[in-house]
Amino acid sequence: PLPIDEILEPLIAHLSTLQADPGRMRFFIATGTHKPLSEPEISQFLPEAITTRFPILCHDCDQTDHLLYLGQTTVGTPVWANRAFYEADIRIVNGNIEPHHFMGYSGGMKTAAIGLGGRETITKNHAMLAHPNAKMGLYKSNPMRMDVEEIGRLMGVHFAFNIVMDSEKRIVSAFWGEPGAVIRAGIAYYQDHFQMDLGDHMHKYDLVI
């Protein structure tokens, strides 16, 4: 759903103003447990201006020789990370912030923690699906999401560039900085503009439209 070209080109330009060398930049496609993309699929997914200028690495959660073990989270999730991503000097994640059906919200550390994690990491984290707080709209009290935050910190994610989109998939706000600060600011924005607290009415109706 992301307007990739609207996100990446401004990010590259910003990094260049900070003396980052575009010749040393590379991009990762964070597939999680999904099948890695083929080259034709990558060409459909990313704009030509990106694929012709930068190395593109597509993550494979089962390619164990390309993973690095970083330890365990507080709840015992083994953290296997994409080795090339972890060994980069500066690690940046891109994504959108919106409610997620069991992770609370998408965005922030999740792009790396799940998107660039090993299968064992993702499976252990997703084993918490049955927890009553693993649901849409919960952040601090959501154990899956808090585990993801810890995984991301072990991966050493430096920065996040996240957007919020409206129902027409137009960018209405953007956030840049430390991943924890970005996700909190993005969630606050989303709640202020797109969510409503039903309060005492929450359980009075079978269906709310």
Disulfide bonds with the S-S distance in Angstrom:
none
